[in-house]
Amino acid sequence: MRLKVCGMRDPDNIRDLVEVVQPDWMGLIFYPPSPRFVENALAESIRNFRVNKVGVFVNASMEEISEKVGLFGLDAIQLHGDESPEFANMLKEKTGKSVWKVFLVGEEMDWEKLLPYQNIVDCFLFDTFSKSHGGSGKTFNWELLLDYPLPTPFMLSGGLAIEHADAIKDLQAKIPQMQGIDINSKFETKPGVKDISLVRKFWDYLKT
């Protein structure tokens, strides 16, 4: 099990997260409508933290993404919009970074939509469907993932909270392609600031 803590922004909060929790990835959201949007002014205070940084983008241009990769020292790029397989491939070739593609899950899942991406992206991420491109704080029906047909690893996202710990363990035991989880709003004291002790408690339990 691997952990991504998304929606980070405050340098002091990031420092505590890295020192206390040591997550596998930290997500920085570069989608302006998001209440967790990270501005360029924070780049200097964030880029040198020793944690793998994932930039989250929604239909951003190649130029914008490349700029953020350089400014923030991103290790991976998460595409959360309607980006095409061709765009994902060009982005991977241009930046040399790991590329993740998000799919929003509603009442059913059409796995055929993933096929054009499977030999391009390094990871899929499944989030709860919402018109605002995720961030709903709600879970989806995880039973749909039991039919996941591809070898590409994926991350589970969408309203994950501490009370889901046992169910997350059970799900990963059934689906070997599930490489980890992505947490955000359910562990916050306010948008962009995490309750580090709560994250630590949750993560310690999942690792046992």
N, C-alpha and C positions, 0 to 999 in steps of 0.2 A: 504494500500500500504506500502510495506517495501522496504528498499534500501540497496543494496550491492554495495560498491565501490571496484572494483577489481584492481589488478595490483599495489598495494601500496608497497612502499619499503623504502622511505626516512623517517627517524624518525621525523624530523621537520615537514615535510609535513603531516605525520600521526597525529602528535600532533594537528596541525591546523584543520585537518579533523574531529577529534574526538571532539574538543572543539567547532568548528563553526557549523558543520553539524550534528553531532551525528547520524551517519548511524546505521542501524540495524546490518549490517555485513561489515567486511573489508576483502577483498581477498588478500592472499599472494600466489604468483605463484612459485611453486617449479618444474618447467619444464625447464631444463638448456638451451634449444634453445631459450627460450623467452627473449626478451630484458628487461623484467620486473622480471627476475629471482632473487629470494631472497637467498642470501648466508647465511650460518650458522653464520658467523661473526656478523650478524645483530640481532641475536636472543635475546641477552641480552637487547638491546635497544628497541626492539619491544614487547616482550612478556608481559610486564606489563601495556600496554595501556588498558584502560577500554572500550573495544569494542569487540564484538564477532568476532573471527578470523576464517576465512575459508581458509584452505590450498587447493590449486589447484594442482592436480597431473595428469600426463599422463603416464599410464602403469608403475607406480612405484611399487616397491616391498613392501610387508607387513612390512619388517624391516625398509625400508627407511621412509615410511609414519609414522610408530610408533615413529621413531626417531624425526621427525619434530613435531609431536603432542606434545612430551615432551619438546623439545627445545623452541618452539614458543608459547606453551600454547594454541594450537588450540581447538576451540569449535566444528568445523565441518570439514568434509573432502569432497572435491569435486572431483569426478572421471571424468576426461575429455578424457579418452582414450577408450580402448576396454575391460575394466574390466568386468568380468563375474558377474552374480548375486551371484554365490557362493563366489567369492572373496569379493564382497561388504558385504555379510553377515558375513563372517569371520572377516573382518575388523571392522565391527560394534561391533561384540562380543568381539574382542580383545581390542579395544580402548574405547568402551563405548560412542563414539562420534556420533553425527548426521552425516549421510552419504547422500550426494547428487550425482545424476548421470546425466551427461550431454549427450544430444543427439543433433547431428548436423543436421540441417534441410536444405535440398536442395529444389528441385522443387516440391517434394511431401513428405509425411510423412507416414511411416508404423507403425501404433500404436501398432501392434502386438509385435514389438520388445521391447516395454516397459513392457509388461505383466509379464515376469519373475522377474522384479525388484519391482513391485508395492507394495508387502508386505514386502519389505526389506528396501528400501531407504526412507528417510524422505521427500525428495524433488527431483523433476526433474528440469533440467535447459535446455532451448532450445536456442541454439546458431546457427549462420549462418555456413553452411558447408564450410570448407576449408581444404586443405591437411595438413595445419600446426596446426590442432586441435584448431580451433577458432582463435581469434585475427585478423580477417580479416578487422574489422572496417566497415563491411557491414551488412545491415539488410536482413532479409528473408521475405517471404510472410506471414504476420501474419494471414491472412485469414485461413491458414491451421489449426491454433490453435482453430478455432471455432468448430472443430470436435473432440476436445480432449475428450476422453471417460472415463477417470479414475478419482477417487476421490483424488488421491495423489496431493498435491499442487505443483505448478511449478513456476519458475522464468523465466522472459523474458530477453534474452541477445542478443548480436549481433549488434554492431554499433549504439547503442542508443545515441541520441544527444538531445540537448535542443529543437530543432524544432519538436521532436516527442512527446512532452509532452501531447498535446491534444489527439493524437491518442492512446497513452498509457492509458489515462484515459478512453477513449471510449472502448478500448479492455478489460480492467479490469471489466468494468460495464457489459460486455457481458459474461465473463468467471469467475465465482466465484472461481475456483481453482487457478487462477493466484494470487499468494500471494505477488509478488513484482518484482523488476527489478534489473538488474546487469549492471552497467555502467563502462566504462574503457577509451578507447583511445580517444573518442571524447571530453573528459574533461581534456585532458593533455596538459601541456606546453612542456613536453618531456617524453619519456617512463619512467613510474614509478613515475611521479610527476604530481599531479592534480592541476588544477586551482580551488582553494577552493571557491572563490566567484562565479564562474560559477556553480559549484556543488550546492552551497547553493541556488542560484537563481532558478535553475531547481527543486530542492527538495521542496522548499517553494511553488512553483507553483503547483506541483503535490499534495501537501497536502491540498490545498484549495478546 
